[in-house]
Each structure stands twice: as structure tokens, then as C-alpha cells.
């Protein structure tokens, strides 16, 4: 039954998700992936160490349906062009992401092209 009270509760739960704190981690781990999948990764998700391509793919997969994270900070995480391809897919799939920080990574014009192609379908 979709009552007024049930709708108000859903809105309140979404507000709690939206205002949850940030998550900062050194690496992509099973615990982080579980947190992301449970929408408990906070408004800002920051990884502060090099992310191997396989781990970046796992993180992107977990973020596809995430409702809590609005900013993904991967500054200096070793993201290259192939990583930009999967990040572009993420931006197209999860339009809640408003900011993607890729400063100090090894992104060429090819990687920038993958990201640019995703922009019309993204929340950026």
C-alpha cells in the first residue's frame, strides 16, 4: 500500500542517504564495494591510492546503481584511457554523479574522448 506516510518515509530515507558523510579509502576493497552497493558510501567518495584497472572496473560496477555518491574523487589514482572508458559508461548509467575528479592521472585525448562522449547522457 502506497500511503502518504510510506511516501514521506521514502523521501526521508533518501534525504538521509543524500546527506551522509564522505568516504575516503586507500584502495578498493570488498568492504568498500559492499558500502557502495548498500548506498552508504557518502556524498563524496575519495580513493587516495593507485587503482588497478580490475579494481576500477569493480568500483564502477558497484557505483552504477548507487544513490548516495554525488562526487567521485580519483585524483592521482593512476587512471588511464581504458579507465576513462569504464568511467564514461558509469557517468551514462548513474546520472546522480555530479563531479568526477581525475586530476593528476594519465589521461590522453583518447580517454578524454570517452568521457566527453558520455557527457550528454550524464549528470555532469
KOLKE-503252 format. One record per residue (C-alpha): x, y, z; chain; residue in three letters; residue number from 0. Coordinates in Angstrom, 1 decimal. Layout:
// residues N
<x:X&y:Y&z:Z&cadena:A&residuo:Ala&num:NUM>;
...
***
This chain:
// residues 124
<x:0.0&y:0.0&z:0.0&cadena:A&residuo:Unk&num:0>;
<x:1.5&y:3.3&z:-1.1&cadena:A&residuo:Unk&num:1>;
<x:0.2&y:5.6&z:1.6&cadena:A&residuo:Unk&num:2>;
<x:1.2&y:9.2&z:2.3&cadena:A&residuo:Unk&num:3>;
<x:3.2&y:8.1&z:5.3&cadena:A&residuo:Unk&num:4>;
<x:5.1&y:5.5&z:3.2&cadena:A&residuo:Unk&num:5>;
<x:5.9&y:8.1&z:0.6&cadena:A&residuo:Unk&num:6>;
<x:7.1&y:10.5&z:3.3&cadena:A&residuo:Unk&num:7>;
<x:9.3&y:7.8&z:4.8&cadena:A&residuo:Unk&num:8>;
<x:10.9&y:7.1&z:1.4&cadena:A&residuo:Unk&num:9>;
<x:11.6&y:10.8&z:1.0&cadena:A&residuo:Unk&num:10>;
<x:13.2&y:11.0&z:4.5&cadena:A&residuo:Unk&num:11>;
<x:15.3&y:7.9&z:3.8&cadena:A&residuo:Unk&num:12>;
<x:16.6&y:9.4&z:0.5&cadena:A&residuo:Unk&num:13>;
<x:17.4&y:12.6&z:2.3&cadena:A&residuo:Unk&num:14>;
<x:19.5&y:10.7&z:4.9&cadena:A&residuo:Unk&num:15>;
<x:21.4&y:9.0&z:2.0&cadena:A&residuo:Unk&num:16>;
<x:22.0&y:12.3&z:0.4&cadena:A&residuo:Unk&num:17>;
<x:23.4&y:14.0&z:3.5&cadena:A&residuo:Unk&num:18>;
<x:25.6&y:11.1&z:4.6&cadena:A&residuo:Unk&num:19>;
<x:29.3&y:11.8&z:5.2&cadena:A&residuo:Unk&num:20>;
<x:32.2&y:11.3&z:2.8&cadena:A&residuo:Unk&num:21>;
<x:34.1&y:8.1&z:2.4&cadena:A&residuo:Unk&num:22>;
<x:37.9&y:8.1&z:2.0&cadena:A&residuo:Unk&num:23>;
<x:39.8&y:4.9&z:1.3&cadena:A&residuo:Unk&num:24>;
<x:43.3&y:3.9&z:0.3&cadena:A&residuo:Unk&num:25>;
<x:42.2&y:1.1&z:-2.0&cadena:A&residuo:Unk&num:26>;
<x:39.2&y:-0.6&z:-3.5&cadena:A&residuo:Unk&num:27>;
<x:38.2&y:-3.4&z:-1.1&cadena:A&residuo:Unk&num:28>;
<x:35.4&y:-5.8&z:-0.6&cadena:A&residuo:Unk&num:29>;
<x:34.2&y:-3.7&z:2.3&cadena:A&residuo:Unk&num:30>;
<x:34.2&y:-0.6&z:0.2&cadena:A&residuo:Unk&num:31>;
<x:32.3&y:-2.3&z:-2.6&cadena:A&residuo:Unk&num:32>;
<x:29.7&y:-3.5&z:-0.1&cadena:A&residuo:Unk&num:33>;
<x:29.3&y:0.0&z:1.2&cadena:A&residuo:Unk&num:34>;
<x:28.8&y:1.4&z:-2.3&cadena:A&residuo:Unk&num:35>;
<x:26.3&y:-1.2&z:-3.2&cadena:A&residuo:Unk&num:36>;
<x:24.4&y:-0.5&z:0.0&cadena:A&residuo:Unk&num:37>;
<x:24.3&y:3.2&z:-0.8&cadena:A&residuo:Unk&num:38>;
<x:26.4&y:4.0&z:2.3&cadena:A&residuo:Unk&num:39>;
<x:29.4&y:5.5&z:0.5&cadena:A&residuo:Unk&num:40>;
<x:28.6&y:9.1&z:1.3&cadena:A&residuo:Unk&num:41>;
<x:28.1&y:12.1&z:-0.9&cadena:A&residuo:Unk&num:42>;
<x:31.8&y:12.1&z:-1.6&cadena:A&residuo:Unk&num:43>;
<x:33.8&y:9.0&z:-2.4&cadena:A&residuo:Unk&num:44>;
<x:37.6&y:9.6&z:-2.5&cadena:A&residuo:Unk&num:45>;
<x:40.2&y:7.0&z:-3.3&cadena:A&residuo:Unk&num:46>;
<x:43.8&y:8.1&z:-2.4&cadena:A&residuo:Unk&num:47>;
<x:46.0&y:5.4&z:-3.9&cadena:A&residuo:Unk&num:48>;
<x:46.6&y:3.8&z:-7.3&cadena:A&residuo:Unk&num:49>;
<x:43.6&y:1.8&z:-8.5&cadena:A&residuo:Unk&num:50>;
<x:44.5&y:-1.2&z:-10.7&cadena:A&residuo:Unk&num:51>;
<x:42.2&y:-1.4&z:-13.8&cadena:A&residuo:Unk&num:52>;
<x:40.4&y:-4.5&z:-12.5&cadena:A&residuo:Unk&num:53>;
<x:39.6&y:-2.8&z:-9.2&cadena:A&residuo:Unk&num:54>;
<x:38.4&y:0.3&z:-11.0&cadena:A&residuo:Unk&num:55>;
<x:36.0&y:-1.9&z:-13.1&cadena:A&residuo:Unk&num:56>;
<x:34.7&y:-3.4&z:-9.8&cadena:A&residuo:Unk&num:57>;
<x:34.2&y:0.1&z:-8.3&cadena:A&residuo:Unk&num:58>;
<x:32.4&y:1.3&z:-11.4&cadena:A&residuo:Unk&num:59>;
<x:30.1&y:-1.7&z:-11.4&cadena:A&residuo:Unk&num:60>;
<x:29.2&y:-1.0&z:-7.8&cadena:A&residuo:Unk&num:61>;
<x:28.6&y:2.7&z:-8.4&cadena:A&residuo:Unk&num:62>;
<x:26.2&y:2.1&z:-11.4&cadena:A&residuo:Unk&num:63>;
<x:23.1&y:2.0&z:-9.2&cadena:A&residuo:Unk&num:64>;
<x:24.5&y:3.9&z:-6.2&cadena:A&residuo:Unk&num:65>;
<x:22.2&y:6.7&z:-4.9&cadena:A&residuo:Unk&num:66>;
<x:24.4&y:8.3&z:-2.3&cadena:A&residuo:Unk&num:67>;
<x:27.6&y:9.3&z:-4.0&cadena:A&residuo:Unk&num:68>;
<x:27.5&y:12.6&z:-6.0&cadena:A&residuo:Unk&num:69>;
<x:31.2&y:13.2&z:-6.2&cadena:A&residuo:Unk&num:70>;
<x:33.9&y:10.6&z:-7.1&cadena:A&residuo:Unk&num:71>;
<x:37.4&y:11.8&z:-6.4&cadena:A&residuo:Unk&num:72>;
<x:40.1&y:9.7&z:-8.1&cadena:A&residuo:Unk&num:73>;
<x:42.8&y:12.3&z:-8.2&cadena:A&residuo:Unk&num:74>;
<x:46.2&y:10.7&z:-8.7&cadena:A&residuo:Unk&num:75>;
<x:44.9&y:7.2&z:-8.8&cadena:A&residuo:Unk&num:76>;
<x:46.7&y:6.1&z:-12.0&cadena:A&residuo:Unk&num:77>;
<x:43.5&y:6.2&z:-14.1&cadena:A&residuo:Unk&num:78>;
<x:44.4&y:5.8&z:-17.8&cadena:A&residuo:Unk&num:79>;
<x:42.5&y:5.8&z:-21.1&cadena:A&residuo:Unk&num:80>;
<x:41.0&y:2.4&z:-20.5&cadena:A&residuo:Unk&num:81>;
<x:39.7&y:3.5&z:-17.1&cadena:A&residuo:Unk&num:82>;
<x:38.1&y:6.6&z:-18.7&cadena:A&residuo:Unk&num:83>;
<x:36.2&y:4.2&z:-21.0&cadena:A&residuo:Unk&num:84>;
<x:34.6&y:2.5&z:-17.9&cadena:A&residuo:Unk&num:85>;
<x:34.1&y:5.8&z:-16.1&cadena:A&residuo:Unk&num:86>;
<x:32.3&y:7.1&z:-19.2&cadena:A&residuo:Unk&num:87>;
<x:30.0&y:4.1&z:-19.0&cadena:A&residuo:Unk&num:88>;
<x:29.4&y:4.9&z:-15.3&cadena:A&residuo:Unk&num:89>;
<x:28.5&y:8.5&z:-16.0&cadena:A&residuo:Unk&num:90>;
<x:26.0&y:7.5&z:-18.6&cadena:A&residuo:Unk&num:91>;
<x:24.5&y:4.9&z:-16.2&cadena:A&residuo:Unk&num:92>;
<x:24.4&y:6.8&z:-13.0&cadena:A&residuo:Unk&num:93>;
<x:23.2&y:10.4&z:-13.6&cadena:A&residuo:Unk&num:94>;
<x:23.4&y:11.3&z:-9.9&cadena:A&residuo:Unk&num:95>;
<x:27.1&y:11.7&z:-10.1&cadena:A&residuo:Unk&num:96>;
<x:27.7&y:15.4&z:-10.5&cadena:A&residuo:Unk&num:97>;
<x:31.5&y:15.6&z:-10.2&cadena:A&residuo:Unk&num:98>;
<x:34.3&y:13.3&z:-11.3&cadena:A&residuo:Unk&num:99>;
<x:37.9&y:14.4&z:-10.3&cadena:A&residuo:Unk&num:100>;
<x:40.6&y:12.9&z:-12.4&cadena:A&residuo:Unk&num:101>;
<x:43.3&y:15.4&z:-11.8&cadena:A&residuo:Unk&num:102>;
<x:46.9&y:14.1&z:-11.9&cadena:A&residuo:Unk&num:103>;
<x:46.1&y:10.9&z:-13.9&cadena:A&residuo:Unk&num:104>;
<x:47.5&y:9.6&z:-17.2&cadena:A&residuo:Unk&num:105>;
<x:44.5&y:10.6&z:-19.4&cadena:A&residuo:Unk&num:106>;
<x:45.3&y:11.3&z:-23.1&cadena:A&residuo:Unk&num:107>;
<x:42.9&y:12.8&z:-25.7&cadena:A&residuo:Unk&num:108>;
<x:41.6&y:9.3&z:-26.2&cadena:A&residuo:Unk&num:109>;
<x:40.5&y:9.0&z:-22.6&cadena:A&residuo:Unk&num:110>;
<x:39.1&y:12.5&z:-22.6&cadena:A&residuo:Unk&num:111>;
<x:37.1&y:11.5&z:-25.7&cadena:A&residuo:Unk&num:112>;
<x:35.5&y:8.6&z:-23.8&cadena:A&residuo:Unk&num:113>;
<x:34.4&y:10.9&z:-21.1&cadena:A&residuo:Unk&num:114>;
<x:33.3&y:13.6&z:-23.5&cadena:A&residuo:Unk&num:115>;
<x:31.1&y:11.1&z:-25.3&cadena:A&residuo:Unk&num:116>;
<x:29.3&y:10.3&z:-22.0&cadena:A&residuo:Unk&num:117>;
<x:28.6&y:13.9&z:-21.0&cadena:A&residuo:Unk&num:118>;
<x:25.3&y:14.3&z:-22.9&cadena:A&residuo:Unk&num:119>;
<x:23.9&y:11.3&z:-21.0&cadena:A&residuo:Unk&num:120>;
<x:25.4&y:12.1&z:-17.6&cadena:A&residuo:Unk&num:121>;
<x:24.5&y:14.3&z:-14.6&cadena:A&residuo:Unk&num:122>;
<x:27.6&y:16.4&z:-15.1&cadena:A&residuo:Unk&num:123>;
***
